[in-house]
Amino acid sequence: MSEQRSNLHGVLAEFATTEQLLAAAAKTREAGYTCLDAYAPFPVEGLADALGLRRPLVPLLTLLGGVLGGCAGFGLQYWASVINYPVNVGGRPLNSWPAFIPVTFELTILGASLFAVFGMLALNKLPQPHHAIFNVPRFALASHDRFFLCIEAGDPKFDRVRTAQFLESLQAYAVSEVLDE
Amino acid sequence: MSSTPKNPPPLRRLAPVLEPGHTYASVTDKISAIVLTRPAGIAWFLGISLGFGLVMILGMALAYLIAKGTGIWGINIPVGWGFAIVNFVWWIGIGHAGTLISAILLLLNQKWRTSINRFAEAMTLFAVACAGIFPLIHTGRPWYAFWMFPYPSAMGIWPQFRSPLIWDVFAVSTYGTVSLLFWFVGLLPDLATLRDRSKSRAGQMIYGILAMGWRGSARHWHRYQSAYLLLAGLATPLVVSVHTVVSFDFAVAIVPGWHTTIFPPYFVAGAIYSGFAMVLTIAIPLRKFYGLEDFITMRHLENMAKVMLATGLVVAYGYMMEFFMGFYGGNKYDTFLAWNRLHGPYAPFYWSLILCNIVIPQLLWFHRIRTNVVVLFLLSLVVNVGMWLERFVIVVLSLHRDYMPSAWGRYSPTVWDWATYAGTIGLFVTLIFLFVRALPVISIAEMRELVAHTSEEKP
């Protein structure tokens, strides 16, 4: 019994429209479930609110990347032109900062973009080739035209039978167990 | 509402962004079928053969160049910046429309960008790849190109950070990198779709690896949207900065015709102008051959034509101001340059430029022209040629007669100049053809979003 439980990732319900998914997500949260995730073939408006997701950390990481990139860009030029290899050209200032702006700007953008993309991937824990949810045959439709809601086994209220019954009561098109083999 | 007239006055209805009747499944099937099930067809093989033949010519031209040096080209003193720089600026400008469509139109919430952004971004990447070749080989010793990057070298010196040419290295490499990231992030959900729908083991493996296990989780989408929007916000100032820096390559130099403050905005407008022309050049055959008229509708073509018209007028203003300043500024070298453009040995190029970039595109004022696909395609080719001529005029006409008449000269390209140029066009065509067969040309995930939005709007 306990072995079976550890194999179980959760219970998955399938829906045909975004409205059904949003309603089901709201009802599931009302029923007290907290450990759940939804799957959709495109970003569904309002789904993050329905699931009570927090604001993503990506913007903060992007800011950090931009600041780091900008400082590195200016620092590189300052260090090379003023400290490491100063060249006196007719007494012109070594720290000719206006001429350093284009490279500083480009590296700010580069740093911010790299942090935005790789930060997003890291927070999403991608690449992750294997996930239990792929074991459900109909889940291939999550990248086509179907919407899924999964209540995970880690939820304190999770019960194999009652959770499945609850999801069926939400007019799900189909309900299936997600097994992690 | 009994007071409503039965027949409202006949307004000209805008074509829809997406033809009605599509569902999530139908857009997915139709776009993924081009990659997964549709046979390549004879036209595809003919097209890629032509492109790949030109790539072979490019290989030959580059090999001969590396063996002999840049003396095989027509460049010499005083015109040291021949075709290489003309083509570099032309290609990098073409790339700008892709970023404009994907980033700026996203921020402006323009729904019509959805079905054209994917291949416009691909076009950007391929154009940047073609552009990057030219400054590299123009250095004469491309195997020392890494000297342009700041690395702790054994020579103990650094690149000249006060030079626009080094700014260019940073601008173009950042632009290439960010465009690739933007494109890849946009592709991620579509790669997952192809992984799930591919019937072949190889397809499942390749798309599976590229999709990195994307499963469409709401948490993932939440962060994804945030990152995508931020990238758009970052790419917007970037795209403006890139062609500004390219224009600095000219504007910082003290050469008549180059040393002007109008160059940055006029270069950016010209870049968008030529880029939209290239997007039309690709979009019109693409929608025809792959039956994508439902997705790339007349609305898209007409909107792109309008953007071309607007940016073309900005470019025309730039030409006008160059002339105005040539005479008003009172600098005799600038005045002579203006005269030399109109009457000098390269005057036919200048007049062709005015014809291609200013006169003929005025046809776009007419609704009937903007909605005539064949005429629009021909017009886009005319603008592509015109923008190439513009860069030729900027590079060659300013250099060949600058200050002292004793230092004047002429420039004419050799067969190797033409071979290299034609070769990069071949590279571009080849990459586009491969892209069409390997990746979804239209963003499937965004089309589903569009289906969701348009079905909401129905009364």
Interface residues (C-beta under 8 A of the other chain):
Chain A: T18 D37 A38 Y39 A40 P41 F42 P43 V44 E45 L47 A48 L51 L53 P56 L57 V58 P59 T62 G66 L76 Q77 A80 S81 N84 Y85 S96 A99 F100 P102 V103 F105 E106 L107 I109 L110 A112 S113 L114 A116 V117 G119 M120 L121 L123 N124 L126 P127 Q128 P129 H130 H131 I133 F134 F139 A140 L141 A142 S143 H144 D145
Chain B: T23 Y24 A25 T28 P150 G156 I157 W158 F161 R162 P164 I166 W167 F170 A171 T174 T177 V178 L181 F182 F184 V185 P189 A192 T193 R195 D196 R197 G208 I209 M212 G213 W214 R215 G216 S217 A218 R219 H220 W221 H222 R223 Y224 Q225 S226 A227 L230 L231 L234 A235 P237 L238 S241 V245 F248 A445 E446 R448 E449 A452
